[in-house]
């Protein structure tokens, strides 16, 4: 998609004129094909330096913006390390949302800037050509004005003339190459493509033909830099977008924490679990309520009963006993069997029942860890289990009965 890249290049400063970045560092550099969308424009919210990018993770494909210049150069503490995917997704959504009411104006402005940029570059090439031709003509005049008897001077002037002619040929070839790769005039088809980009930017942004470098070009067309700070708010990343228009906007996104102490809503989650526990709800019920209310774990996932069990144990909340659970209870109110009920109905021990549950020979569920099993069995399944248990017992009895007996030594017949 060449028109998309050229549209963004129209807003980029000429090479060699990049402004000085934060904290006296260089500019953002050229957008590359890496996954990190904010490559080159992410600024540390702690020290103001531009944050270098590196890749980590098991496969080495997780982009991370790390500010460690203070530790590297002066032996100080590392400012921060921010994982790029979450911040990139937030900035991407904000940019696409911000461009919705201005898509047509953006495309028209980009078209005008691209035309002016092409005209300026073409004028520079014409000046270079005129300069090279003037030097060649000047060298020719000097050679013609030399006296024939001054052979040494004539040879020197002839060499200068030939060098000037070669410079003209080289400049003309470079001009032709540039004109071929960067046409000064945009065709009607390219104009329609740029206008279509302005009308349907999200579709173009997510298209398979749009490269990461193309997206970074477009992003820099509207965003100057993004300041990030993940230590300002607990469990969140604070970021400030400095737009090319001079406007600024602040945002907060929830980040994945390594422990519940860094959870952005850790106190609210603990308070809510305490309330639900006081209502004598089980771990499974508490997890369902938290998921319905939009809470998530430290890793951004849905709550499971195991998570509630772990947090209860950490906070000293006892397990909720199931209603009607007695050691001699064989069946639940809904007709499901307990472990003791299966033991009595089938005639096996508890270990066998747990093994069948693990192997999937019978289906069961629990309200929470270490709570009673609810085992659903039909009459046919119960009959099949009894037959299997009886078959195992008969097989074992037969093996015991058929075990070899010690034989007496044969009598020796004396021969005379």
C-alpha positions in Angstrom: 0.0 0.0 0.0 2.4 2.7 -1.2 0.0 5.6 -1.0 -0.6 5.0 2.7 3.2 5.2 3.4 3.7 8.2 1.2 0.8 10.0 2.9 2.5 9.6 6.2 5.9 10.5 4.8 4.5 13.8 3.7 4.3 14.9 7.3 7.7 13.6 8.3 10.6 16.2 8.5 13.3 16.0 5.8 16.3 13.8 6.6 18.8 15.5 8.7 16.3 17.9 10.2 14.9 15.7 13.0 14.1 17.7 16.1 16.0 17.0 19.3 13.9 14.6 21.5 13.3 14.5 25.2 16.3 15.0 27.6 18.6 16.0 24.7 18.3 12.7 22.9 17.9 12.3 19.2 14.7 12.1 17.2 12.4 9.0 17.0 14.2 7.5 14.1 12.8 5.7 11.1 9.8 3.4 11.6 10.7 -0.2 11.3 8.8 -3.5 10.8 8.9 -4.5 14.5 5.7 -5.2 16.5 6.0 -2.2 18.9 3.7 0.5 17.6 5.3 3.2 19.8 8.9 2.5 18.7 10.9 5.7 18.9 8.1 7.9 20.3 7.6 6.3 23.8 8.9 8.7 26.5 9.6 7.7 30.1 7.3 9.5 32.5 9.8 9.2 35.3 12.9 10.8 33.8 11.8 12.2 30.5 14.1 10.1 28.4 13.2 8.3 25.2 12.6 4.6 26.1 14.6 2.1 24.1 12.9 -1.0 22.9 13.9 -4.6 23.4 12.3 -8.0 23.0 11.8 -10.7 25.7 9.7 -13.7 26.4 10.2 -17.4 25.8 10.2 -16.8 22.0 11.9 -13.4 22.1 8.9 -11.8 20.4 7.4 -9.7 23.3 8.3 -6.0 22.8 9.2 -4.2 26.0 10.0 -0.5 26.5 12.7 -0.2 29.1 14.2 2.9 30.6 17.5 1.9 32.1 19.9 4.7 31.0 20.2 6.0 34.6 21.3 2.6 35.8 23.5 2.0 32.8 25.3 5.4 32.7 25.4 6.4 36.4 24.8 3.2 38.3 21.4 4.4 39.6 18.1 2.6 39.8 16.2 1.5 36.7 13.2 3.8 36.0 10.7 1.4 34.7 9.9 -1.4 32.2 6.6 -1.3 30.3 5.3 -4.1 28.2 4.4 -2.7 24.8 1.3 -4.7 23.7 -1.2 -3.3 26.2 -0.1 0.3 25.7 0.0 -0.1 21.9 -3.6 -1.4 21.8 -4.8 1.5 23.9 -3.0 4.1 21.8 -4.2 2.4 18.6 -7.9 2.5 19.7 -7.5 6.2 20.8 -5.9 7.2 17.5 -8.6 5.5 15.4 -11.3 7.0 17.6 -9.8 10.5 17.4 -9.7 10.4 13.6 -13.3 9.4 13.1 -14.7 13.0 12.7 -11.7 14.2 10.7 -11.1 11.5 8.2 -11.9 13.4 5.1 -10.1 16.5 6.2 -7.1 14.4 7.1 -7.0 12.8 3.7 -7.3 16.2 1.9 -4.6 17.8 4.1 -2.3 14.8 3.5 -2.8 15.1 -0.2 -1.9 18.8 -0.2 1.2 18.2 1.9 2.3 15.4 -0.3 2.0 17.6 -3.4 4.0 20.4 -1.8 6.6 18.0 -0.6 7.0 16.5 -4.1 7.3 20.0 -5.6 9.9 21.1 -3.2 12.0 17.9 -3.7 11.7 18.3 -7.5 12.9 21.9 -7.3 15.9 20.7 -5.3 16.8 18.2 -8.0 16.5 20.8 -10.7 18.9 23.0 -8.8 21.4 20.2 -8.5 21.2 19.5 -12.2 21.6 23.2 -13.1 24.7 23.4 -10.8 26.3 20.3 -12.3 25.7 21.5 -15.9 27.0 24.9 -15.0 30.2 23.4 -13.7 30.6 21.3 -16.9 30.1 24.3 -19.1 32.6 26.3 -17.0 35.2 23.6 -17.3 34.6 23.5 -21.1 35.2 27.2 -21.4 38.4 27.0 -19.4 39.7 24.2 -21.6 38.9 26.1 -24.8 40.6 29.2 -23.4 43.9 27.4 -22.8 46.8 28.0 -25.1 47.8 25.0 -27.2 51.4 25.2 -26.3 50.6 24.8 -22.6 50.0 21.1 -22.8 50.2 20.3 -19.1 47.6 23.0 -18.3 45.4 21.7 -21.2 45.6 18.1 -19.9 44.5 19.3 -16.4 41.6 21.3 -17.7 40.6 18.4 -19.9 40.5 16.1 -16.9 38.4 18.6 -15.0 36.0 18.9 -17.9 35.6 15.1 -18.1 35.0 14.9 -14.4 32.3 17.6 -14.6 30.6 15.8 -17.5 30.6 12.5 -15.5 29.0 14.4 -12.5 26.3 15.7 -14.9 25.6 12.1 -16.0 25.5 10.8 -12.5 23.1 13.5 -11.3 20.8 12.9 -14.3 20.7 9.2 -13.5 19.9 9.9 -9.8 17.2 12.3 -10.8 15.6 9.7 -13.1 15.8 7.1 -10.4 14.2 9.4 -7.9 11.5 10.5 -10.4 10.7 6.8 -11.1 10.5 5.8 -7.4 8.9 9.1 -6.1 6.7 10.5 -8.8 6.2 14.2 -8.4 2.6 14.0 -9.6 0.0 11.7 -8.0 -2.2 9.8 -10.4 -6.0 9.9 -10.1 -6.0 6.3 -8.8 -3.6 7.3 -6.0 -5.8 10.3 -5.2 -8.8 8.0 -4.8 -6.7 5.6 -2.7 -5.7 8.3 -0.3 -9.3 9.6 -0.1 -10.5 6.1 0.6 -8.0 5.9 3.4 -9.5 9.0 5.0 -13.0 7.6 4.7 -12.2 4.1 6.0 -9.1 4.3 8.1 -9.9 1.4 10.4 -10.2 -1.0 7.5 -7.0 0.1 6.0 -5.2 0.0 9.4 -6.2 -3.6 10.0 -5.7 -4.8 6.4 -3.2 -7.7 5.9 -1.4 -5.6 3.2 -0.7 -2.8 5.7 2.7 -3.4 7.3 3.8 -2.4 10.8 6.0 0.3 9.3 2.9 1.7 7.5 1.0 1.9 10.8 3.9 3.6 12.5 4.1 6.2 9.7 0.4 6.9 10.0 0.6 7.1 13.8 3.4 9.7 13.7 1.2 11.7 11.3 -1.1 12.5 14.2 0.9 11.6 17.4 4.1 13.4 18.3 5.0 11.3 21.4 3.5 9.2 24.2 4.6 9.6 27.8 4.2 6.4 29.9 4.5 5.8 33.6 3.5 2.5 35.2 4.6 3.4 38.8 2.3 6.4 39.2 -0.9 4.4 39.8 -1.2 1.0 41.4 -1.8 -1.8 38.9 -2.2 0.7 36.0 -0.2 2.4 33.3 -0.6 6.1 33.1 0.0 7.6 29.6 -0.2 11.0 28.0 -0.5 11.4 24.3 1.0 14.6 22.8 -0.8 15.1 19.5 0.7 16.8 16.5 -1.9 19.5 16.8 -0.5 20.5 20.2 -3.3 19.0 22.2 -2.6 16.6 25.1 -4.7 13.8 26.6 -4.2 11.6 29.7 -5.3 8.0 29.9 -5.1 5.0 32.3 -5.0 1.3 31.3 -5.0 -1.7 33.6 -1.8 -3.7 33.4 -1.1 -7.3 34.3 0.3 -7.5 37.8 2.7 -10.2 39.1 0.9 -10.4 42.5 -2.4 -9.4 44.1 -0.6 -6.6 45.9 -0.1 -4.8 42.6 -3.7 -5.5 41.4 -5.3 -2.2 40.4 -8.5 -3.3 42.1 -7.0 -5.5 44.8 -8.7 -3.8 47.8 -12.1 -3.8 46.1 -11.7 -7.5 45.2 -10.8 -8.4 48.8 -13.7 -6.4 50.1 -16.1 -8.0 47.6 -15.0 -11.5 48.4 -15.4 -10.8 52.1 -18.9 -9.6 51.5 -19.9 -12.7 49.5 -18.2 -15.0 52.0 -20.2 -13.4 54.8 -23.3 -14.4 52.7 -22.1 -18.0 52.9 -21.5 -18.3 49.2 -19.2 -21.0 47.9 -16.0 -20.4 45.9 -17.8 -21.3 42.7 -20.6 -18.8 43.4 -18.1 -16.1 44.4 -16.1 -16.5 41.2 -19.3 -16.3 39.1 -20.4 -13.1 40.9 -16.9 -11.5 40.4 -16.9 -12.4 36.7 -20.4 -11.0 36.2 -19.4 -7.7 37.9 -16.4 -7.3 35.6 -13.5 -8.1 38.0 -10.5 -10.0 36.8 -7.4 -11.7 38.2 -3.9 -10.1 38.3 -3.2 -11.6 34.9 -6.4 -10.2 33.4 -8.3 -13.5 33.3 -11.7 -14.6 34.7 -11.9 -15.8 38.2 -12.1 -19.5 38.9 -13.0 -21.3 42.1 -9.3 -22.2 42.6 -8.5 -18.5 42.7 -11.1 -17.8 45.4 -9.8 -20.8 47.4 -6.3 -19.5 47.3 -7.3 -15.9 48.3 -9.5 -17.2 51.1 -6.6 -19.1 52.5 -4.3 -16.1 52.2 -6.8 -13.8 54.0 -7.8 -16.4 56.6 -11.4 -16.9 55.5 -12.7 -20.4 56.4 -14.3 -22.8 53.9 -18.1 -22.7 53.6 -19.6 -26.0 54.5 -22.3 -27.3 52.2 -25.8 -27.4 53.6 -27.0 -30.9 54.5 -23.6 -32.5 54.3 -23.4 -35.4 56.9 -20.8 -38.1 57.0 -23.5 -40.8 56.4 -25.3 -38.8 53.6 -25.6 -40.9 50.5 -27.5 -38.6 48.1 -28.0 -34.9 47.6 -31.4 -33.1 47.4 -31.2 -33.1 43.6 -30.6 -36.9 43.5 -26.9 -36.8 42.9 -24.7 -39.3 44.7 -22.0 -38.6 47.3 -18.8 -40.5 47.4 -20.3 -42.6 50.3 -23.4 -43.2 48.2 -21.4 -44.6 45.3 -19.4 -46.8 47.6 -22.5 -48.4 49.1 -24.4 -48.7 45.8 -21.6 -50.2 43.8 -19.7 -52.0 46.5 -16.2 -50.5 46.0 -14.0 -48.4 48.2 -13.5 -44.6 48.1 -10.2 -44.8 46.3 -11.8 -46.6 43.4 -14.5 -44.0 43.2 -11.9 -41.2 43.1 -10.0 -43.1 40.4 -13.1 -43.5 38.3 -13.7 -39.7 38.6 -10.2 -39.0 37.5 -10.4 -41.4 34.5 -13.8 -39.9 33.5 -15.7 -43.2 33.9 -18.3 -41.2 35.9 -19.1 -37.5 35.9 -19.0 -35.3 39.0 -18.5 -31.8 40.2 -17.7 -29.8 43.3 -18.9 -26.4 44.6 -15.2 -25.7 45.5 -11.9 -27.4 46.4 -12.1 -29.9 49.2 -15.9 -29.8 49.1 -18.3 -32.8 48.6 -18.7 -34.4 45.2 -22.0 -34.4 43.3 -22.0 -37.5 41.1 -24.7 -38.0 38.5 -25.4 -41.6 37.7 -28.3 -43.2 35.8 -29.6 -46.7 36.5 -27.8 -48.0 33.4 -24.5 -46.5 34.5 -24.9 -47.8 38.0 -25.6 -51.4 36.7 -22.5 -51.2 34.4 -20.3 -50.1 37.3 -21.6 -53.0 39.5 -20.9 -55.5 36.7 -17.4 -54.0 36.3 -16.7 -54.2 40.0 -18.0 -57.7 40.2 -15.9 -58.7 37.2 -12.7 -57.3 38.9 -13.5 -59.2 42.1 -14.1 -62.5 40.3 -10.9 -62.1 38.3 -8.9 -61.5 41.4 -10.4 -64.5 43.1 -9.7 -66.7 40.1 -6.0 -65.6 40.1 -5.7 -66.5 43.8 -7.4 -69.9 43.3 -5.2 -70.8 40.3 -2.0 -69.8 41.9 0.6 -72.7 41.6 1.0 -75.0 44.7 4.4 -76.3 45.8 5.0 -79.8 44.6 6.6 -82.7 46.5 9.9 -84.0 45.2 9.3 -87.2 43.1 10.2 -90.5 44.7 13.3 -92.1 43.6 12.8 -95.7 42.4 15.7 -97.8 43.4 16.9 -100.1 40.7 18.6 -103.2 41.4 
